[in-house]
């Protein structure tokens, strides 16, 4: 089954705590959804945007995502049922801190890929960071000593 089916995302609404394997899958799906959706700022998803998302996903997850998975995740009918913020916020409650931060870092890479940052991209990043419940300190990489 393709990760683009977003079964992990849909499962979190069941209420049970995910296993470590399910958390891994959930992190990949949220990253796929987030990065793919970043390409859908307009109705014209450019091939270069999809390739950038695929490269960043490969770097962060170690998996090759087909172009079709990225395009399906960007335009998925799932967003008709609830906004992306709701899915990310719900998923974030079940995710590890490092996974949530890695998604924000991956999104930053996608946003900076073309060397230009639009107001929409800043708003989208802020929405994602808030939905992931990331603090400014986490985003800046500040961690207390152990």
C-alpha positions, 0 to 999 in steps of 0.5 A, spaced: 500 500 500 502 506 498 504 511 503 500 516 499 493 513 502 495 516 509 493 510 513 497 512 519 494 519 519 487 516 518 489 511 524 491 517 529 483 519 529 482 512 532 485 515 539 490 509 541 497 510 542 501 508 536 507 503 537 514 506 535 513 503 528 507 506 527 510 513 530 515 512 524 510 511 519 506 517 522 512 522 521 513 520 514 506 521 512 506 528 516 512 530 512 509 527 506 503 531 507 506 537 509 511 538 504 507 536 498 501 541 500 507 546 500 507 545 493 500 546 492 500 553 493 496 554 487 493 550 482 499 549 478 504 544 481 510 545 478 515 539 476 521 542 480 517 543 486 515 536 486 522 533 485 525 538 491 520 535 495 522 528 493 529 529 494 528 532 501 523 526 503 529 522 501 534 525 505 530 525 511 526 519 511 531 514 506 525 513 502 524 514 495 517 517 494 514 516 487 512 523 483 505 520 484 505 520 491 507 527 492 502 529 487 496 525 490 498 528 497 498 535 495 491 534 492 488 529 496 481 529 498 483 528 505 483 536 505 476 537 504 474 533 510 478 537 515 484 543 514 491 541 514 492 544 520 487 539 524 491 533 521 498 536 523 495 538 530 492 531 531 498 527 529 503 532 533 500 529 539 502 522 537 509 524 535 516 524 538 519 531 539 525 530 534 520 527 528 516 534 529 522 538 529 525 534 523 518 536 519 519 543 520 526 543 518 524 539 511 519 544 510 524 550 511 529 546 506 523 546 501 521 553 502 528 555 501 529 551 495 528 556 489 532 562 493 525 566 494 521 566 500 514 568 499 509 571 504 504 565 503 510 560 504 512 564 511 505 563 513 504 556 511 511 555 515 508 558 521 501 554 521 505 548 520 510 550 526 504 552 530 500 545 528 506 541 530 506 545 537 514 547 536 516 552 541 521 558 538 527 554 542 526 548 539 526 551 532 532 555 533 535 548 536 536 550 543 536 544 548 538 544 555 544 540 557 543 533 560 
